[in-house]
């Protein structure tokens, strides 16, 4: 497979950085082609702004990115990342959880690369989404380092269940343009890690990555699969027994 | 009251920008002191990196920000925003919803300003949190422009319920360092807005802001209030009837 790793950590010698190296090594030794977008090393521009779109007629910023995508006036750094996404069979987002979300520089990769016209439509330029779209059929997985401990992210944990915390990323960013999203690979208690613990985590990551093409994706419901009404609400009675909240949007 | 508006949109003539102007005008005419951190106008640096911390001994990035906070070597732009937070009685986060989260430049304000030592602790330097902390007793509210329509963000909507999409912000960012979080003010269908619709939305926002000191905050459970066990899981039987997911962490 062709694999794109989008990676963000300000320190290469961090746990997140070391695990990224483990991932690259394992995937290459399994015969995959690997490209890493190391956002800090690339000095990736984080904020989406009017410099991104070049000369456009459209005043609305979001629609202007769509016009720029269609006319080819998007910034070269953005187009290069879009090409990497089209090349990839699988995409890993590899980051530390900061304030229950991805670091700003990675959010800026999402904001700037997944432009209107490329990853989502708008009135007059509708595009398929949620289970279908430009990245349909590719696999995606989050690898996330977390300072806190697992119970605080469990079903009754104060931070919210990790799957729920990650729903806006897994469902809202990765599934939206059509990717099949694998369960996230979290590393808890990531602030001070002993050598022994690191070896265990690295082994678990290697094992997970060696099954990248076999793991069952999260069974999110496609928007056009008949489960939603015209206002995009789940039709009555479709939920699995006892499913609530974000889990409504998982079919099985 | 002293009110800090943290605002992010790349275009001042956007709906989000126009509503920010409405908010400033209304709050000032109600007699409040208003300071706006206009992140794009300030050319706010979005990515947290080692330049932020100056000379420190600590290798771990997160802990290094804590050392820099204690020794005074944090960047001047960061310290200025921390001072604004300490000055404020209420904080508004005013942004467009991009990929189900805040724009990268605002995430970078959160990542860089809410440093270790200031907004959260770590082993050896524990700080109170979730309902208590450096920003205790201040009020906070999200004002968010959303391209999609309300049903898609309702209880069975495909995007997830808006309150759940915003939980990592409301609970994870604003309540965490002690603020009382008011229900968000969302503006749906924000891509093309008629003059008539804008007038309605502006009126609703003015009315909401005129009650800023009266609105009942979301009743999140304080971490130290006895509802959580030592591993930070909600004690059995504490939930309201039928509450699940993030709603477990709301007391009434």
Interface residues (C-beta under 8 A of the other chain):
Chain A: X9 X10 X11 X13 X14 X40 X44 X46 X47 X48 X49 X50 X59 X60 X61 X62 X63 X98 X99 X100 X101 X102 X103 X104 X105 X107 X108 X110 X111 X112 X114 X122 X123 X130 X147 X149 X151 X152 X154 X156 X157 X158 X159 X160 X161 X164 X165 X167 X168 X171 X172 X173 X176 X191 X192 X221 X223 X228 X231 X232 X233 X234 X244 X245 X246 X247 X248 X249
Chain B: X9 X10 X11 X13 X14 X40 X44 X46 X47 X48 X49 X50 X59 X60 X61 X62 X63 X98 X99 X100 X101 X102 X103 X104 X105 X107 X108 X110 X111 X112 X114 X122 X123 X130 X147 X149 X151 X152 X154 X156 X157 X158 X159 X160 X161 X164 X165 X167 X168 X171 X172 X173 X176 X191 X192 X221 X223 X228 X231 X232 X233 X234 X244 X245 X246 X247 X248 X249
